[in-house]
Amino acid sequence: MAVLATRCSGVVNGVSRLHGEVSRRIFQPLYPRWPLCEVPITHVTNGIHVPSWDSSSADALWTGACGKDRWLSTMDTIVEDFSLVTDESLWRFRMDKVTALLSYVRECVSGQLLSAHASSELVDQCVQFLDPNVLTIGFARRFAGYKRPNLLLHDPGRLDKILSNHQRPVQLIIAGKAHPRDEEGKALVREWWKYSGRPEVRGRVVFLSDYDMALAEHLVQGVDLWINTPRRPWEACGTSGMKVLVNGGLNLSELDGWWAEAFQQGAGWAVGDGQEHEEVSWDNTEAEQLCRMLEEEIVPCFYDRDDKGIPRAWVASMRSSMSELTPQFSANRMVREYVDGLYCPALNAYRRRIANNCQEASLLCDWRGSLAQHWHNLRFGNLTVDRKDEIYLVKLTVYMDDIDQGAVQVQLYAESEGNGSPEIHIMELTGTVEGAINGYVYSATVPARRPIQDYTPRIIPHFDGCQVPLEAVNILWHEP
Ligand SMILES: *Cc1c(COP(=O)(O)O)cnc(C)c1O
């Protein structure tokens, strides 16, 4: 279906920068002989509709600092406006939101226990489950294998210790479901269910069944920390972590999907090294790293209080995450990028093509027909290079068969020396070959900064306003 859609589309995009990269690799076979960096897939990173996911207390806090229309304009002044919020009011906001979440969670748990016919003793105990003064971690998702929902459970004994530390306790709210036919996912749900039922962690871990949007809404509005551990680069974008931003939750996440471009020091934490790893043992490495970060960095940061009882470094992270990341990963920014970068150009191209009874569209069809029929007859003749001081003078003969000279572009192509765009020089038509039909001479001058071997002549289709190679995949490389 993706191939069909691609062949029928005027523009194709992934939903995060990394997803764009991965998609160019996956779909490269649709563009044979084209360099990876020219596979015509761009990206627009997803964003969430912030007003749908902020709590009413978050809305009040934001409205006080940034006004009611904060998500409707350019959002340029958000960081500055948000700096008016004091540490004290941010921390009070945190206390309120966690308290609200915990009363919701206790109700869910007692409902679950009642419907499972648990003893009334156990149901009564629920009131004592969880504590608003404790660091509250949320972990909720579809239990699919690639999301590695058991990474945190890798060493259960070590997790026990993190949760039940007397000075610096941690509590965990888990939710998630698996596809009915996903045996691996269902086994992972069972693993967490079993873990959360053990007396060692009673009151510190709850597993909530029936993960859905309503439950997700409560979780993202209340937690201190949101954990996400997909196997890079499998998460196309991931959006649940974006939902905690506006509500003052911090992310601890794999450098995958959106977090690979969102993570910045002092606004959350990153798992992994930003690379892909084939070896199975890498899961162990990351599980270890995850626990170590909680033990050595994250939990201490939360409990490091000043004489007013405020964890200043934690609050500073809340502030950066809220004011710097929320606008960036909002639907406002996303829709703007789609409209300006993709939809409007596509609409304008469409309008040009259908004007005057589809004049341009029918020329475009003829052009594609001619390429299909004659492309294989294109061939190169002589190639000469003269060096004059600091420039190369490149001359190339091309025999066009029945293809119109204006229907193609002759280029010199060199790969980027870094990670940037390739270096492309368009060759100009400077003469014809005497005694040949449709034989042309093309020339270009290139600064002699790099060895001439870096540059390869090539011919690609050309039609004003046409997306190459999305709409015409031909390419011919000069072979030495
Ligand atoms: C946001 C959301 C998701 C998507 O979360 P990801 O991080 O992209 O996996 C899935 N389910 C529910 C109920 C959600 O609210």
The ligand as a MOL file (V3000), in Angstrom:
LIG
                    3D

  0  0  0     0  0            999 V3000
M  V30 BEGIN CTAB
M  V30 COUNTS 15 15 0 0 0
M  V30 BEGIN ATOM
M  V30 1 C -0.7790 9.0620 22.5340 0
M  V30 2 C -1.2950 7.6960 22.6320 0
M  V30 3 C -0.6750 6.6480 21.9390 0
M  V30 4 C 0.5440 6.8650 21.0860 0
M  V30 5 O 1.6350 6.9130 21.9230 0
M  V30 6 P 3.0890 6.5650 21.3430 0
M  V30 7 O 4.0510 7.1950 22.2560 0
M  V30 8 O 3.1430 7.1730 19.9550 0
M  V30 9 O 3.1720 5.0890 21.3140 0
M  V30 10 C -1.1820 5.3630 22.0520 0
M  V30 11 N -2.2850 5.1080 22.8090 0
M  V30 12 C -2.9140 6.0920 23.4960 0
M  V30 13 C -4.1260 5.7380 24.2960 0
M  V30 14 C -2.4560 7.4160 23.4350 0
M  V30 15 O -3.0870 8.3720 24.1040 0
M  V30 END ATOM
M  V30 BEGIN BOND
M  V30 1 1 1 2
M  V30 2 1 2 3
M  V30 3 2 2 14
M  V30 4 1 3 4
M  V30 5 2 3 10
M  V30 6 1 4 5
M  V30 7 1 5 6
M  V30 8 2 6 7
M  V30 9 1 6 8
M  V30 10 1 6 9
M  V30 11 1 10 11
M  V30 12 2 11 12
M  V30 13 1 12 13
M  V30 14 1 12 14
M  V30 15 1 14 15
M  V30 END BOND
M  V30 END CTAB
M  END
